[in-house]
């Protein structure tokens, strides 16, 4: 069931999810330690997101009017 729901979310909302994450990374990159795993990079001056992959849909909750869930994504 989760895979069917994940496929539906990817089909209908991938672009919205990507744009939200892209805006977060672009606007707030300085709040994240993006150089933490880099051996060569000392200072990050800009960041962007090229692509995401929806890995899993977690913690699906539904009531009469709303559905909420968490999404695990990878770049």
MARVODREN-627111 format. One record per residue: residue number from 1; residue in one letter; x, y, z of N, C-alpha, C, O in turn. Coordinates in nm, 4 decimals. Atoms other than C-alpha are relative to their C-alpha. Last residue first. Layout:
BEGIN
i  aa  n.c1  n.c2  n.c3  ca.c1  ca.c2  ca.c3  c.c1  c.c2  c.c3  o.c1  o.c2  o.c3
NUM  A  X  Y  Z  X  Y  Z  X  Y  Z  X  Y  Z $
...
//
This chain:
BEGIN
i  aa  n.c1  n.c2  n.c3  ca.c1  ca.c2  ca.c3  c.c1  c.c2  c.c3  o.c1  o.c2  o.c3
75  X  -0.0464  -0.0833  0.1102  1.9633  1.3837  -0.3685  0.0947  -0.0819  -0.0826  0.1477  -0.0331  -0.1823 $
74  X  -0.1448  0.0027  0.0203  1.7648  1.1603  -0.1392  0.0316  0.0888  -0.1187  -0.0515  0.1096  -0.2071 $
73  X  -0.0506  -0.0303  0.1338  1.4152  1.1957  0.0019  0.1517  -0.0109  -0.0023  0.2180  0.0003  0.1008 $
72  X  -0.1447  0.0115  -0.0015  1.2314  1.0452  0.2993  0.0480  0.0198  -0.1429  0.0087  -0.0542  -0.2330 $
71  X  -0.0644  0.0506  0.1205  0.8742  1.1715  0.3071  0.1506  -0.0022  0.0236  0.2088  0.0957  0.0704 $
70  X  -0.1384  -0.0443  0.0129  0.6581  1.2151  0.6154  0.0583  -0.0642  -0.1245  0.0203  -0.1749  -0.1627 $
69  X  -0.1020  0.1039  0.0143  0.2815  1.1852  0.6112  0.1366  0.0657  -0.0039  0.1486  0.1863  -0.0255 $
68  X  -0.1351  -0.0506  -0.0240  -0.0408  1.3741  0.6680  0.0977  -0.1173  -0.0069  0.0621  -0.2322  0.0193 $
67  X  -0.0962  0.1082  -0.0092  -0.3904  1.3151  0.5324  0.1365  0.0639  0.0212  0.1700  0.1626  -0.0443 $
66  X  -0.1404  -0.0209  0.0336  -0.6757  1.5527  0.5887  0.0781  -0.1304  0.0060  0.0393  -0.2267  0.0721 $
65  X  -0.0246  -0.1064  0.0968  -1.0554  1.5732  0.5951  0.1442  0.0131  -0.0467  0.1692  0.0736  -0.1511 $
64  X  0.1101  -0.0211  0.0948  -1.1982  1.2687  0.7739  0.0340  0.1000  -0.1109  -0.0166  0.0875  -0.2224 $
63  X  0.1274  -0.0185  -0.0685  -0.8711  1.1671  0.9374  -0.1042  0.0305  -0.1069  -0.0792  0.0074  -0.2252 $
62  X  0.1153  -0.0527  0.0732  -0.5598  1.0175  0.7867  -0.1174  0.0155  0.0941  -0.1475  -0.0727  0.1745 $
61  X  0.1132  -0.0205  -0.0912  -0.2121  0.9505  0.9187  -0.1133  0.0644  -0.0775  -0.0915  0.1588  -0.1535 $
60  X  0.1209  -0.0490  0.0665  0.0769  0.8084  0.7139  -0.1135  0.0056  0.1018  -0.1434  -0.0937  0.1680 $
59  X  0.0907  -0.0569  -0.1006  0.3926  0.7737  0.9244  -0.1252  0.0623  -0.0627  -0.1569  0.1783  -0.0368 $
58  X  0.0049  0.0507  -0.1370  0.6374  0.7186  0.6421  -0.1117  0.0655  0.0786  -0.1576  0.1747  0.0452 $
57  X  0.1063  -0.0767  -0.0652  0.6571  0.7525  0.2639  -0.0195  -0.0645  0.1363  -0.0385  -0.1857  0.1462 $
56  X  0.1054  0.0659  -0.0783  0.9862  0.6236  0.1304  -0.1026  0.1012  0.0472  -0.0731  0.2196  0.0639 $
55  X  -0.0375  0.1353  -0.0402  1.2661  0.6969  -0.1145  -0.1124  -0.0739  0.0703  -0.1423  -0.1888  0.0378 $
54  X  0.0836  0.0339  -0.1132  1.1448  0.9997  -0.3076  0.0269  -0.1455  0.0353  -0.0033  -0.2359  -0.0426 $
53  X  0.0661  0.1291  0.0141  1.4381  1.0856  -0.5308  -0.0826  -0.0235  0.1257  -0.0298  -0.0154  0.2367 $
52  X  0.0282  0.0736  -0.1227  1.5567  1.4397  -0.5727  -0.0633  -0.1331  -0.0362  -0.1196  -0.1506  -0.1443 $
51  X  0.0966  0.1080  0.0122  1.7260  1.6326  -0.8522  -0.0258  -0.0578  0.1383  0.0585  -0.0463  0.2273 $
50  X  0.0190  0.0408  0.1391  1.9494  1.9297  -0.9193  -0.1138  -0.0998  -0.0159  -0.1882  -0.0949  -0.1139 $
49  X  0.0444  0.1389  0.0027  1.9381  2.1147  -0.5883  -0.0291  -0.0359  -0.1441  -0.1048  0.0338  -0.2116 $
48  X  0.1225  0.0241  0.0765  2.1262  2.4382  -0.5421  -0.0272  -0.1493  0.0003  0.0575  -0.2294  0.0399 $
47  X  0.0433  0.1392  0.0097  2.3910  2.5811  -0.3136  -0.1262  -0.0074  -0.0840  -0.2064  0.0859  -0.0866 $
46  X  0.1265  0.0151  0.0718  2.5985  2.8985  -0.2973  -0.0352  -0.1484  -0.0023  0.0533  -0.2339  -0.0002 $
45  X  0.0504  -0.1326  0.0345  2.8989  3.0349  -0.1105  -0.1360  -0.0045  -0.0673  -0.2053  0.0969  -0.0757 $
44  X  0.1030  0.0140  0.1028  3.0026  2.7174  0.0719  -0.0609  0.1378  -0.0238  -0.1135  0.2000  0.0685 $
43  X  0.1124  -0.0920  -0.0159  3.3281  2.7649  0.2587  -0.0964  -0.0189  -0.1162  -0.0559  -0.0200  -0.2325 $
42  X  -0.0101  -0.0675  -0.1289  3.6142  2.5234  0.3204  -0.1201  0.0892  0.0282  -0.1631  0.1031  0.1427 $
41  X  0.0787  -0.1229  -0.0099  3.5511  2.2735  0.0419  0.0113  0.0572  0.1407  -0.0174  -0.0112  0.2389 $
40  X  -0.0641  -0.1087  0.0738  3.8300  2.0178  -0.0112  -0.0698  0.1341  0.0236  -0.0043  0.2383  0.0238 $
39  X  -0.1398  -0.0117  -0.0412  3.7534  1.7360  0.2329  0.0671  0.1230  -0.0608  0.1674  0.1714  -0.0083 $
38  X  -0.0928  -0.0320  0.1095  3.3781  1.7726  0.2007  0.1412  0.0164  0.0549  0.1628  0.0869  0.1535 $
37  X  -0.0506  0.1241  0.0600  3.1543  1.5930  0.4496  0.1029  0.0244  -0.1101  0.1558  -0.0709  -0.1674 $
36  X  -0.0324  0.0998  -0.1015  3.0964  1.8940  0.6778  0.0629  -0.1253  -0.0588  0.1617  -0.1755  -0.0052 $
35  X  -0.1405  0.0359  0.0174  3.1106  2.1513  0.3970  0.0419  -0.1115  0.0956  0.1570  -0.1550  0.0917 $
34  X  -0.0150  0.0741  0.1249  2.7313  2.1674  0.3742  0.1440  -0.0411  -0.0261  0.1681  -0.1296  -0.1081 $
33  X  -0.1439  0.0216  0.0108  2.6956  2.2696  0.7391  0.0271  -0.0874  -0.1218  0.0535  -0.2069  -0.1084 $
32  X  -0.0379  0.1405  -0.0019  2.3432  2.4011  0.7019  0.1506  -0.0119  -0.0143  0.2130  0.0693  -0.0826 $
31  X  0.0406  0.0532  -0.1296  2.2244  2.7532  0.7920  0.0365  -0.1475  0.0155  0.0244  -0.2027  0.1249 $
30  X  -0.0966  -0.0430  -0.1006  2.4216  2.9047  0.5015  -0.0349  -0.0486  0.1412  0.0486  -0.0408  0.2313 $
29  X  -0.1176  0.0868  0.0016  2.2189  2.6990  0.2545  0.1003  0.0350  0.1095  0.1711  -0.0524  0.1596 $
28  X  -0.0511  0.0203  -0.1355  1.9034  2.8855  0.3592  0.1241  -0.0879  0.0072  0.1530  -0.1451  0.1123 $
27  X  0.0180  -0.1147  -0.0890  1.7614  3.0429  0.0428  0.0727  -0.0143  0.1334  0.1122  0.0859  0.1930 $
26  X  -0.0526  -0.1224  0.0602  1.8937  2.7980  -0.2164  -0.0044  0.1175  0.0977  0.0909  0.1949  0.1067 $
25  X  -0.1453  0.0121  0.0161  1.8426  2.4872  -0.0033  0.0595  0.1297  -0.0524  0.1613  0.1761  -0.0009 $
24  X  -0.0612  0.0109  -0.1325  1.4935  2.5854  0.1126  0.1522  -0.0041  -0.0107  0.2214  0.0670  0.0621 $
23  X  0.0069  -0.1324  -0.0639  1.3890  2.7023  -0.2348  0.0665  -0.0017  0.1371  0.1387  0.0918  0.1718 $
22  X  -0.0946  -0.0860  0.0727  1.5103  2.3761  -0.3893  0.0026  0.1395  0.0623  0.1096  0.1963  0.0839 $
21  X  -0.1342  0.0337  -0.0475  1.3260  2.1768  -0.1225  0.1062  0.0877  -0.0664  0.2014  0.1308  -0.0013 $
20  X  -0.0080  -0.0389  -0.1418  1.0004  2.3559  -0.1965  0.1378  -0.0277  0.0564  0.1950  0.0561  0.1260 $
19  X  -0.0108  -0.1463  -0.0066  1.0563  2.3284  -0.5729  0.0096  0.0490  0.1439  0.0848  0.1424  0.1719 $
18  X  -0.1320  -0.0420  0.0466  1.1247  1.9542  -0.5493  0.0177  0.1508  0.0140  0.1200  0.1962  0.0653 $
17  X  -0.0958  0.0402  -0.1025  0.8156  1.8884  -0.3383  0.1396  0.0472  -0.0384  0.2119  0.1034  0.0438 $
16  X  0.0230  -0.0865  -0.1172  0.5929  2.0863  -0.5741  0.1009  -0.0299  0.1103  0.1540  0.0616  0.1732 $
15  X  -0.0487  -0.1343  0.0327  0.7453  1.9116  -0.8783  -0.0171  0.0959  0.1177  0.0720  0.1763  0.1451 $
14  X  -0.1464  -0.0036  0.0052  0.6998  1.5651  -0.7275  0.0510  0.1421  -0.0216  0.1401  0.1871  0.0505 $
13  X  -0.0570  -0.1071  -0.0825  0.3360  1.6285  -0.6316  0.1517  0.0107  -0.0054  0.2097  0.0902  0.0686 $
12  X  0.0790  -0.1236  -0.0101  0.1086  1.4340  -0.8685  0.0716  0.1164  0.0688  0.0376  0.2322  0.0445 $
11  X  0.0668  -0.0388  0.1248  0.3161  1.1450  -1.0002  -0.0647  0.1375  0.0091  -0.0568  0.2168  -0.0847 $
10  X  -0.0998  -0.0342  0.1009  0.5536  1.1175  -0.7064  -0.0656  0.0535  -0.1264  -0.0202  0.1526  -0.1836 $
9  X  -0.0621  -0.1256  -0.0439  0.2674  1.1308  -0.4552  0.1040  0.0449  -0.1024  0.1093  0.1627  -0.1375 $
8  X  0.0992  -0.1059  0.0211  0.0766  0.8628  -0.6495  0.0579  0.1370  0.0382  0.0383  0.2353  -0.0332 $
7  X  0.0096  -0.0227  0.1446  0.3833  0.6401  -0.6675  -0.0970  0.1127  -0.0318  -0.0710  0.1947  -0.1199 $
6  X  -0.1232  -0.0672  0.0414  0.4402  0.6789  -0.2927  -0.0030  0.0321  -0.1489  0.0351  0.1420  -0.1892 $
5  X  0.0135  -0.1378  -0.0457  0.0759  0.5876  -0.2231  0.1226  0.0813  -0.0426  0.1088  0.1949  -0.0881 $
4  X  0.1035  -0.0596  0.0850  0.1093  0.2727  -0.4331  -0.0171  0.1476  0.0361  -0.0275  0.2327  -0.0522 $
3  X  -0.0604  -0.0207  0.1328  0.4389  0.1892  -0.2614  -0.1003  0.0638  -0.0962  -0.0632  0.1482  -0.1778 $
2  X  -0.0869  -0.1175  -0.0042  0.2809  0.2426  0.0823  0.0632  0.0292  -0.1352  0.0809  0.1457  -0.1709 $
1  X  0.0812  -0.1202  0.0000  0.0000  0.0000  0.0000  0.0859  0.1271  0.0000  0.0547  0.2241  -0.0691 $
//
